[in-house]
Amino acid sequence: MEKIWQISILVCLGLCWFPIHGFSQNAMIDTLSPSMHLMGKMEGKEVVLRWAPGNANFWEQGNITGYQIEKMVLPESKDELKNSNFEKITSIAILPAAPERWEQWVEDDNYAATAYAALYVERPVTTGDLLQQLKTADDLRQKAFFLALMAADHSKVAADGLGLRFVDHFPGKGNRIIYRVFPSSPFEGTNRDTAYYLFDKNQAGLSNKAPKPLTYAMEKKVAIKWPKSNTEAPFTSFFIERSTSPKGPFKRLTDAPILNSPQKNSDDAYLYFVDSVGVNYQPFWYRLVGNTPFGESSNPGENTMGMGEDKTPPVAPVNVQSEVLDRNQVRLTWEISNPASDAIGFKIGKATNSQGPFSAVHEGFLPITTQSFTHTLGTKTGDNYYTISIFDTAGNYSESFPVYAFFIDTFPPAPPTGLSGTTDTAGVVHLHWNRSDEPDILGYRLYWNNSPNHVFAMATGEIIKDTTFSMPFNGKTLSETLRFALVAVDAGYGHSDFSPPIELERKDEVPPYPGRLTGWSLDSNGVKITWEPGVSRDIKFQELWKKTENDTWELVARINNTVNSYRDKNIMPGANVQYALKAIDDDSLVSDFSFPLGFYIEKPIGLEPVKSVNAEWDENTKTIRLDWNSNGNLKQHFVIYRATREENWESYEVVEEQNKFQDNMVPAVASIQYAVRVIDENGNQSSLTLSNKVDLK
């Protein structure tokens, strides 16, 4: 039993230090849902079964209760299936072998020794608080479970000793058999779980060929990878074999197999191994041997060649300097000390920023003895960063730190070309233009105005990177056109001249201004209204409106914008009346009413008018004296009218019981004229009697 104790010590150390990766269980075990896994294969005329519990807790309980195996031979006819039942093929529960039976096994089989230690070796005493003790005990249980299953997968003896293997020596004559394995009694607090396996003699067995590996060159190493196991080739582990010849002989690289234990939550479908070969460019051939859960090794798979390669780049150039010779030339210098023997030359890379990507500015390699290079740029420079890379014969290279070539840019970019655009019904302006050819163009600035006589203003404060731009333009302006121009901005923030401006028609949102009413006159033909037309350029016509006392406004006439007067024949004597104007432009926008002109329309004339109204200017008093002949009737009212322009009469003053009047508030005009109307107590009135004109110049 000496070997058992040696293995026991190693297993105890492993339980303390061995990290479980692919087979480790979750910290929280679902004790209500145990799981079993069952596989089978044909060996001669016998069927070999292998099973395993799904976690450490159920493994330990299964070691106590043992397992029962039943089978049902499926009949060839479906009608006979209802008479088929499962039958026990084990009279007693299958349990792990007693300790005394293991002595010879462990002497001959290391995996058997591992299985024995996982079953029977006393586990280290846990310390710490209760939570830490529980955590440590569970960790030890998981590791023992892992070691037991690993041993069962690699050794028939270990699987038999662990009570996880059974051979059906008399499977029967049927071609299809269903086997099932389950614990002899339910685990405490759980539901009994059963694993099933359908054996079909007519179907091919599991693949016995290991996959072909892939190789990748490293520095004096070879990286090997191959697909993980699958249902067609469920290998538990692999051995890697190597040879210096494709025909062999092959030698295993490890004593222990490489376990097919994928990392938890890993999507990687491959296993990996790195072979340190110690040399470059010497070919080696690699092949795999797979180990099945039945403790058997597969036939070797196809071999693949691999070798180490030079992956060490030469030392990068240092002390890289740049010197601007003129507007479009840069001279680069660098130093290289003792270049590697396999170094073949340099490449100069250029980029517009320090992070790259850098592109070569010349063909081929510069000789390894070169330590300077002059680069001629195009007609326009942008940001210029350079690196010096040194290459060896294997394609390895090292790149220097980037160096910046600084140009003082005193040349503004050329103005943009091809500016054009449209406006839509929503008032959105859409512009596009040609991209500038110069390499250091940062973007464009957009300017606008609404008249060639106005200064351009920026339409947006941002530099536009693209060659298209759209913006809503709802500013209220009197102009129906918008003018746009562009300037180009380079990396040094130099601004070009304006591009040729374009004019775009815009949706008119500003109504026109109406005309201004200037006067009225009344005669036997009606009321004549005069005005100054509106000044808006897009007025199409104007409307004259009238309102009598408490009535609403009514349209009198729609008139061409060039007309400045209108005679309203539909009048109502003895009423107060107001007139106002509206203007309508070519977009059918309507102005508000103008300031109204109001006056009283007198009743029909019936009294005899006064005669010989005389107006005389007094230079000393700066007044005008009026007198008239009232035909001796001074019991009447005399209404004085005044006009500073022709027919622009305004009611000015009322005189009672006298035939004279003095105007003490003579306006500063070129000439003035007066008129007198007689009105009696019944409202009857005469026509106007005009005075002479008084020249005030």
C-alpha positions in Angstrom: 0.0 0.0 0.0 3.1 2.3 -0.1 2.0 3.7 -3.5 -1.4 4.5 -2.1 0.1 6.7 0.5 2.4 8.4 -2.0 -0.6 9.1 -4.2 -2.6 10.1 -1.2 -0.1 12.7 -0.2 0.0 14.1 -3.8 -3.8 14.1 -4.0 -4.0 16.0 -0.6 -1.6 18.5 -2.0 -3.7 18.6 -5.2 -6.9 19.2 -3.3 -5.3 22.1 -1.6 -3.5 23.7 -4.6 -5.0 22.3 -7.8 -7.4 24.8 -9.5 -10.4 23.2 -11.2 -11.2 24.9 -14.5 -13.4 23.1 -17.0 -15.1 20.7 -14.6 -15.6 23.0 -11.6 -19.2 23.3 -10.4 -21.1 26.4 -9.5 -20.8 27.5 -5.9 -24.6 27.1 -5.5 -25.6 23.5 -6.3 -29.1 22.8 -7.4 -29.8 20.0 -4.9 -33.4 19.5 -6.1 -32.3 18.7 -9.7 -29.6 16.1 -9.8 -28.3 15.0 -13.2 -26.8 11.8 -14.5 -24.9 11.2 -17.7 -24.7 7.8 -19.5 -22.7 6.6 -22.5 -22.2 3.2 -24.0 -20.1 1.3 -26.6 -19.8 -2.1 -28.2 -16.8 -4.3 -27.4 -17.1 -7.5 -29.2 -20.5 -8.9 -28.2 -20.6 -7.0 -25.0 -21.9 -3.5 -24.2 -19.8 -1.3 -22.0 -21.6 1.4 -20.0 -20.1 4.5 -18.3 -21.9 7.0 -16.3 -21.3 9.9 -14.0 -23.3 12.1 -11.6 -23.6 15.8 -12.5 -21.9 17.3 -9.4 -19.9 16.6 -6.3 -22.8 16.4 -3.9 -24.6 13.7 -6.0 -21.3 11.9 -6.5 -20.8 11.6 -2.7 -24.4 10.5 -2.2 -24.2 8.0 -5.0 -21.1 6.5 -3.4 -23.4 5.7 -0.4 -26.6 4.5 -2.2 -25.1 2.9 -5.2 -26.6 2.7 -8.7 -29.1 0.3 -10.4 -29.0 -0.5 -14.1 -32.0 -1.6 -16.2 -32.4 -2.3 -19.9 -35.2 -2.9 -22.3 -34.7 -4.7 -25.6 -36.8 -2.9 -28.2 -38.8 -5.2 -30.4 -38.7 -5.0 -34.2 -42.5 -4.5 -34.3 -44.2 -1.4 -32.9 -47.2 -3.6 -31.9 -44.9 -5.5 -29.5 -43.6 -2.3 -27.9 -46.5 -2.1 -25.4 -45.4 -5.5 -24.0 -41.8 -4.4 -23.5 -40.6 -3.5 -20.0 -37.3 -2.5 -18.3 -35.6 -5.4 -16.5 -32.9 -5.2 -13.9 -29.5 -6.5 -15.0 -27.9 -6.0 -11.6 -29.1 -7.9 -8.6 -27.5 -5.5 -6.1 -26.6 -1.8 -6.2 -23.3 -1.0 -7.9 -21.0 0.7 -5.3 -17.4 1.8 -5.2 -15.0 -1.1 -4.3 -14.1 -1.5 -0.7 -10.6 -0.1 0.3 -9.0 -3.6 0.6 -9.7 -4.4 -3.0 -7.6 -1.4 -4.3 -4.2 -2.5 -3.2 -3.1 -4.4 -6.3 -4.9 -1.9 -8.6 -3.0 1.1 -7.4 0.3 -0.7 -7.7 -0.4 -1.2 -11.4 -2.4 1.9 -12.4 -1.7 5.5 -11.3 -5.2 6.5 -12.2 -6.6 3.8 -9.8 -4.4 5.3 -7.1 -5.9 8.7 -7.8 -9.4 7.3 -7.7 -8.7 5.6 -4.4 -7.3 8.8 -2.9 -10.3 10.8 -4.0 -12.6 8.2 -2.4 -10.9 7.3 0.9 -8.0 9.7 1.8 -9.0 11.9 4.6 -9.3 15.5 3.5 -7.4 18.3 5.2 -9.0 19.9 8.2 -10.6 23.3 7.4 -10.0 26.4 9.5 -11.5 29.9 9.8 -15.0 31.0 10.5 -18.0 28.9 9.6 -18.5 30.5 6.2 -14.9 30.0 5.3 -14.9 26.4 6.5 -18.0 25.7 4.4 -16.4 27.3 1.4 -13.1 25.4 1.8 -15.0 22.1 2.4 -17.0 22.5 -0.8 -13.8 23.4 -2.7 -12.2 20.2 -1.5 -15.3 18.2 -2.4 -15.3 19.6 -5.9 -11.6 18.8 -6.5 -12.0 15.2 -5.2 -15.0 14.9 -7.6 -12.9 16.2 -10.5 -10.0 13.8 -9.7 -12.4 10.8 -9.4 -14.1 11.5 -12.8 -10.7 12.2 -14.5 -9.4 8.8 -13.2 -12.6 7.0 -14.4 -12.2 8.5 -17.8 -8.6 7.4 -18.2 -8.7 3.9 -16.6 -11.2 1.0 -16.8 -9.9 -0.2 -13.5 -10.5 3.2 -11.8 -14.0 3.4 -13.4 -14.9 -0.1 -12.1 -13.5 0.7 -8.6 -15.4 4.0 -8.5 -18.7 2.2 -9.3 -19.1 4.2 -12.5 -18.7 1.4 -15.1 -20.6 -1.8 -16.0 -20.2 -4.4 -18.8 -23.4 -6.1 -20.1 -22.0 -9.5 -21.1 -25.4 -10.7 -22.4 -27.0 -7.8 -24.2 -29.5 -10.0 -26.0 -30.4 -10.6 -29.6 -32.2 -7.3 -30.2 -30.6 -4.6 -32.4 -31.7 -1.8 -30.2 -31.5 -1.6 -26.5 -32.4 1.2 -24.0 -30.2 1.3 -20.9 -31.0 3.4 -17.9 -29.0 4.1 -14.7 -30.3 5.7 -11.5 -29.4 5.9 -7.8 -30.7 2.9 -5.8 -32.6 5.3 -3.6 -33.4 9.0 -4.0 -30.9 11.4 -2.6 -32.1 13.1 0.5 -34.2 16.2 -0.3 -34.1 15.6 -4.1 -36.0 13.9 -6.9 -34.5 10.7 -8.3 -32.8 11.3 -11.6 -32.3 8.7 -14.4 -29.9 8.7 -17.3 -30.8 6.9 -20.6 -28.7 5.5 -23.4 -30.0 4.0 -26.7 -27.7 1.3 -28.1 -28.1 0.5 -31.8 -26.0 -2.3 -33.2 -26.7 -1.1 -36.8 -25.2 2.4 -36.1 -21.5 3.2 -36.2 -19.8 3.6 -33.0 -17.9 6.6 -31.8 -15.1 7.9 -33.9 -11.7 6.4 -33.0 -9.6 9.1 -34.8 -8.2 12.1 -33.2 -8.5 15.5 -35.0 -5.8 17.0 -37.1 -4.0 19.8 -35.3 -3.2 23.3 -36.6 0.3 24.9 -36.0 1.4 28.5 -35.7 5.0 29.7 -35.7 6.5 31.5 -32.7 10.0 32.5 -31.7 11.7 29.1 -31.1 8.3 27.7 -30.3 5.3 26.1 -32.0 1.8 26.8 -31.0 -0.7 24.0 -31.6 -4.4 24.1 -31.5 -7.2 21.6 -32.2 -11.0 21.4 -32.0 -12.5 20.5 -28.6 -14.3 17.2 -28.3 -17.8 16.8 -29.6 -20.6 14.2 -29.7 -19.0 12.4 -32.7 -15.6 12.2 -31.0 -16.1 12.7 -27.3 -12.4 12.6 -26.1 -11.8 13.3 -22.5 -8.2 14.3 -23.0 -5.4 14.2 -25.6 -1.7 13.4 -25.9 0.5 15.4 -28.3 3.2 13.5 -30.2 6.1 15.0 -32.1 8.6 13.8 -34.7 11.4 15.3 -36.8 10.0 13.3 -39.8 6.5 13.0 -41.1 7.0 9.2 -41.0 8.0 9.1 -37.4 8.9 7.9 -34.9 6.7 10.1 -32.8 7.2 10.8 -29.1 4.7 12.1 -26.6 5.5 15.6 -25.3 3.8 15.2 -21.9 3.5 12.4 -19.4 0.0 13.6 -18.4 -2.7 14.1 -20.9 -4.1 17.5 -21.9 -7.6 17.6 -20.5 -10.6 18.5 -22.6 -11.9 20.9 -20.0 -13.2 24.1 -21.5 -13.2 27.3 -19.5 -16.5 28.2 -18.0 -18.5 30.7 -20.2 -15.8 30.5 -22.9 -16.8 30.5 -26.6 -13.4 29.3 -27.8 -13.9 26.0 -29.7 -10.2 25.0 -29.5 -7.6 23.6 -27.1 -4.1 24.9 -27.1 -0.5 23.8 -26.4 2.8 25.5 -26.9 5.9 23.4 -27.7 9.3 25.0 -26.9 11.5 23.7 -29.6 14.6 25.9 -28.9 15.3 26.6 -32.6 13.9 28.4 -35.6 13.2 27.1 -39.1 13.6 23.4 -38.2 10.4 21.5 -39.1 8.6 19.3 -36.7 5.5 17.1 -37.2 2.7 16.9 -34.7 -0.2 14.6 -34.2 -2.8 13.9 -31.6 -4.0 10.8 -29.7 -7.4 11.1 -28.0 -8.5 9.4 -24.8 -12.1 8.3 -24.5 -14.3 8.2 -21.4 -14.0 4.4 -21.6 -10.3 4.5 -20.7 -9.1 3.8 -24.2 -6.8 5.7 -26.6 -7.7 6.5 -30.2 -5.6 5.9 -33.2 -3.2 8.8 -34.0 -4.7 11.6 -36.1 -3.2 13.1 -39.2 0.1 15.0 -38.6 0.8 18.6 -39.3 4.2 20.4 -39.8 5.2 23.3 -37.7 8.4 25.1 -36.8 9.7 28.1 -34.9 10.3 31.3 -36.8 12.2 34.5 -36.2 9.7 36.9 -34.5 12.2 39.3 -33.0 12.2 42.6 -34.8 15.5 44.6 -35.2 16.1 47.5 -32.9 14.2 50.7 -34.0 16.0 53.8 -35.2 16.6 56.5 -32.7 17.2 60.3 -32.6 14.8 60.8 -35.5 14.8 64.5 -36.6 12.8 66.4 -39.2 13.8 69.6 -41.0 11.5 71.7 -43.2 13.5 72.8 -46.2 10.9 74.8 -48.0 7.1 74.8 -48.5 6.9 71.2 -49.6 10.1 69.4 -48.7 11.1 67.6 -45.4 14.5 66.2 -44.6 14.5 63.3 -42.1 17.6 62.0 -40.3 18.0 59.1 -37.8 20.6 56.9 -36.1 20.9 53.2 -35.9 23.6 51.4 -33.9 24.8 48.0 -34.9 21.9 46.9 -37.0 21.0 43.2 -36.8 22.7 41.0 -39.3 19.4 40.1 -40.9 18.2 43.7 -41.2 17.5 44.5 -44.9 16.5 48.2 -44.9 14.3 51.1 -43.9 10.8 52.4 -44.9 9.6 55.9 -44.3 6.0 56.2 -43.2 3.8 59.3 -43.2 0.5 60.0 -41.6 -1.7 63.0 -40.8 -1.7 62.3 -37.1 0.6 60.7 -34.6 -1.6 57.6 -34.2 -1.4 56.7 -37.9 -2.0 54.7 -40.0 1.4 55.4 -41.6 1.8 54.8 -45.3 5.2 54.4 -47.1 6.3 57.4 -49.1 8.6 55.4 -51.4 8.9 52.1 -53.2 10.9 49.2 -51.8 13.5 49.5 -49.0 16.1 52.2 -48.3 19.6 50.6 -47.9 20.5 49.6 -44.4 23.3 52.2 -44.5 20.9 55.1 -45.1 20.5 57.6 -42.4 18.7 60.5 -44.1 15.8 60.9 -46.6 14.2 64.0 -48.2 10.5 63.8 -48.9 8.9 66.1 -51.5 5.2 66.7 -50.7 2.5 67.9 -53.1 1.6 71.5 -53.7 -0.2 71.8 -50.4 0.9 70.5 -47.0 -1.2 69.2 -44.1 -0.3 67.7 -40.8 2.9 65.6 -41.5 4.0 62.9 -39.1 6.8 60.6 -40.0 8.2 57.3 -38.7 11.3 55.3 -39.7 10.8 51.5 -39.7 13.6 48.9 -40.0 12.8 45.5 -41.5 14.6 42.1 -41.3 14.5 39.2 -43.7 11.7 37.5 -41.8 9.4 40.5 -42.3 9.8 41.6 -38.7 10.1 45.4 -38.2 10.4 48.0 -35.6 9.0 51.5 -35.9 10.5 54.7 -34.4 8.5 57.2 -32.5 6.7 59.6 -34.8 8.2 63.0 -35.5 6.3 66.0 -36.7 7.3 68.2 -39.6 6.0 71.7 -38.8 5.2 74.0 -41.7 4.4 77.7 -41.3 1.5 78.0 -43.6 1.2 81.5 -45.0 -0.8 80.5 -48.1 -4.5 80.6 -47.8 -6.5 77.9 -49.5 -8.3 78.4 -52.8 -12.0 79.5 -52.6 -14.4 76.6 -52.9 -16.1 75.9 -56.2 -19.4 74.6 -57.5 -21.6 76.1 -54.8 -25.3 75.5 -55.6 -28.5 74.9 -53.7 -32.3 74.9 -53.4 -34.9 75.9 -50.9 -38.0 73.8 -50.1 -41.5 74.8 -49.1 -40.6 74.3 -45.4 -38.0 77.1 -45.6 -35.0 74.7 -45.5 -32.0 75.6 -47.5 -30.0 72.7 -49.1 -26.5 73.5 -50.3 -23.7 71.4 -51.9 -20.3 72.2 -53.4 -17.1 70.6 -54.8 -14.6 69.2 -52.4 -11.3 71.1 -52.3 -8.3 69.3 -53.8 -5.8 70.6 -51.2 -4.8 67.9 -48.6 -4.9 70.2 -45.5 -8.5 71.5 -45.9 -10.1 71.3 -42.4 -13.6 72.2 -43.6 -15.7 75.1 -44.8 -17.5 78.1 -43.3 -20.9 79.2 -44.7 -21.9 82.9 -44.9 -25.1 84.6 -46.0 -26.8 88.0 -46.7 -29.9 89.1 -48.5 -28.5 91.9 -50.6 -25.3 92.5 -52.6 -25.0 95.7 -50.6 -24.9 93.9 -47.3 -21.9 92.4 -45.5 -21.8 88.6 -45.3 -22.6 87.1 -41.9 -21.7 83.5 -40.8 -24.7 81.2 -41.1 -23.2 78.7 -38.6 -20.3 79.0 -36.2 -19.2 75.4 -36.8 -16.7 74.4 -39.5 -18.6 72.2 -42.0 -16.6 69.0 -42.7 -18.8 67.7 -45.5 -19.6 69.1 -48.9 -23.4 69.2 -48.3 -25.3 71.2 -45.7 -28.9 71.9 -44.9 -30.4 74.4 -42.5 -33.8 75.9 -41.7 -33.9 79.6 -42.6 -37.0 81.3 -41.1 -35.5 84.7 -40.6 -38.0 87.5 -41.3 -36.4 89.8 -43.9 -37.9 92.1 -46.5 -35.9 90.4 -49.3 -37.3 87.4 -51.1 -33.8 86.1 -52.0 -31.0 84.7 -49.9 -27.3 84.9 -50.9 -24.8 82.4 -49.8 -21.0 82.1 -50.1 -18.4 79.7 -48.8 -14.8 80.0 -47.6 -12.4 77.1 -47.2 -10.5 76.6 -43.9 -7.1 74.8 -43.8 -5.4 73.0 -41.0 -3.6 76.2 -40.0 -7.1 78.0 -39.8 -6.2 80.0 -42.9 -9.4 81.2 -44.6 -9.8 81.5 -48.4 -11.6 84.3 -50.2 -15.3 84.0 -50.6 -16.6 81.6 -53.3 -18.8 83.2 -56.0 -22.1 83.8 -54.2 -25.3 82.2 -55.2 -28.9 83.6 -54.8 -31.8 81.4 -53.8 -35.4 82.3 -53.8 -36.9 82.0 -50.4 -40.4 81.6 -49.2 -41.9 85.1 -48.4 -43.1 85.3 -44.8 -43.2 89.1 -44.4 -46.5 90.8 -45.4 -46.1 94.1 -47.3 -46.6 97.6 -45.7 -49.8 99.4 -46.8 -49.9 102.9 -48.2 -50.5 106.1 -46.1 -53.8 108.0 -46.5 -53.1 111.7 -47.1 -56.4 113.6 -47.6 -60.0 113.7 -48.7 -62.4 116.2 -50.5 -66.1 116.2 -50.9 -68.1 117.4 -53.9 -71.3 116.6 -55.7 -69.6 113.5 -57.2 -68.7 112.0 -53.9 -65.7 111.7 -51.6 -62.2 111.7 -53.1 -59.6 109.8 -51.0 -55.8 110.3 -51.7 -52.8 108.4 -50.4 -49.2 107.5 -50.9 -48.8 103.9 -52.1 -47.0 101.3 -50.0 -43.2 101.0 -50.5 -42.8 97.2 -50.5 -41.4 96.1 -53.9 -43.6 93.0 -54.1 -47.0 94.7 -53.7 -49.3 93.4 -56.4 -52.4 95.5 -55.6 -54.0 97.6 -52.8 -57.5 97.6 -51.3 -59.5 100.6 -50.0 -61.8 99.8 -47.1 -64.5 101.9 -45.5 -66.2 101.9 -42.1 -69.3 104.0 -41.2 -69.7 104.8 -37.5 -70.5 101.5 -35.7 -70.5 99.3 -38.9 -67.8 96.8 -39.8 -65.1 97.4 -42.4 -66.2 96.8 -46.0 -64.2 96.6 -49.1 -64.6 99.6 -51.4 -62.2 98.8 -54.2 -59.2 96.7 -55.2 -56.8 99.0 -57.0 -53.5 98.7 -58.9 -50.5 99.7 -56.8 -49.6 102.6 -59.1 -52.9 104.5 -58.4 -52.9 107.0 -55.5 -56.5 108.2 -55.3 -60.1 106.9 -55.5 -63.5 108.7 -55.6 -66.1 106.9 -53.5 -69.6 107.8 -54.9 -71.4 105.7 -52.4 -71.5 108.1 -49.5 -74.0 108.8 -46.7 -74.3 112.5 -45.8 -74.5 113.4 -42.2 -72.4 110.5 -41.0 -68.9 109.9 -39.6 -66.8 107.7 -41.9 -63.3 106.1 -41.8 -61.2 104.9 -44.7 -58.1 102.6 -44.6 -55.8 100.8 -47.0 -54.5 97.2 -47.2 -51.7 95.9 -49.4 -51.4 92.4 -51.0 -48.1 91.1 -52.3 -47.3 88.6 -55.0 -47.3 85.7 -52.5 -50.8 86.7 -51.4 -49.6 88.0 -48.1 -52.0 90.7 -46.8 -50.9 93.7 -44.7 -52.7 95.1 -41.7 -54.9 98.1 -42.1 -53.2 101.4 -42.6 -53.8 104.2 -40.1 -57.4 105.2 -40.8 -58.5 108.6 -42.1 -61.8 109.7 -40.5 -64.2 112.7 -41.2 -67.8 113.8 -41.2 -69.8 113.9 -44.4 -72.1 116.9 -44.2 -75.7 117.0 -45.3 -76.7 118.3 -48.7 -76.0 122.0 -49.3 -79.1 124.4 -48.9 -78.0 127.8 -47.5 -76.7 130.7 -49.5 -72.9 130.8 -49.2 -70.9 133.8 -48.1 -69.4 136.1 -50.6 -65.9 137.5 -51.2 -63.8 135.7 -48.6 -60.6 137.8 -48.3 -57.4 136.5 -46.7 -54.6 139.0 -45.8 -51.1 138.2 -44.4 -49.8 140.5 -41.6 -46.0 140.5 -41.7 -45.7 142.1 -38.3 -47.9 139.8 -36.3 -47.3 136.8 -38.6 -51.0 136.2 -38.7 -53.7 136.0 -41.4 -56.9 138.0 -41.2 -60.1 136.7 -42.9 -63.2 138.6 -43.6 -66.3 137.9 -45.7 -69.7 139.2 -46.6 -72.4 137.3 -44.7 -75.4 139.0 -46.4 -76.3 140.7 -43.1 -77.3 137.4 -41.3 -74.9 137.0 -38.4 -77.2 134.5 -36.6 -75.5 131.6 -38.5 -72.4 129.5 -37.8 -69.4 130.0 -40.1 -67.1 127.0 -40.4 -63.5 127.9 -41.4 -61.6 125.4 -43.6 -57.9 125.5 -44.3 -55.8 123.9 -47.0 -52.0 123.9 -47.2 -52.2 121.9 -50.4 -54.7 121.8 -53.2 -58.0 120.2 -52.2 -56.5 119.0 -48.9 -59.2 120.8 -46.9 -59.5 120.4 -43.2 -62.1 121.8 -40.8 -60.2 124.4 -38.8 -62.4 126.7 -36.7 -66.1 127.7 -36.1 -67.0 131.4 -35.8 -70.3 132.6 -34.2 -72.2 135.8 -35.1 -69.3 137.6 -36.8 -67.8 137.8 -40.3 -64.1 137.8 -39.6 -61.4 135.5 -38.2 -57.7 135.8 -37.4 -55.5 132.7 -37.8 -52.8 133.0 -35.2 -51.2 129.6 -35.9 -50.1 129.9 -39.5 -48.0 126.8 -40.5 -44.6 127.2 -42.2 -45.7 126.4 -45.7 -45.3 128.0 -49.1 -48.9 129.0 -49.5 -52.2 128.6 -47.7 -55.9 129.0 -48.7 -59.1 129.3 -46.7 -62.8 128.5 -47.2 -66.0 129.4 -45.3 -69.2 127.3 -45.1 -72.5 128.6 -43.6 -74.4 126.3 -41.2 -77.7 127.2 -39.5 -79.2 126.0 -36.3 -81.1 123.3 -38.2 -78.0 121.8 -39.7 -78.5 123.2 -43.1 -75.4 124.3 -44.8 -74.0 126.1 -47.8 -71.3 125.3 -50.3 -67.7 126.4 -49.6 -66.6 129.9 -50.6 -62.9 129.9 -51.2 -60.6 132.7 -50.3 -57.6 134.0 -52.2 -54.4 132.0 -51.9 -51.8 133.6 -49.5 -48.2 133.3 -50.6 -46.0 132.9 -47.5 -42.6 132.6 -49.2 
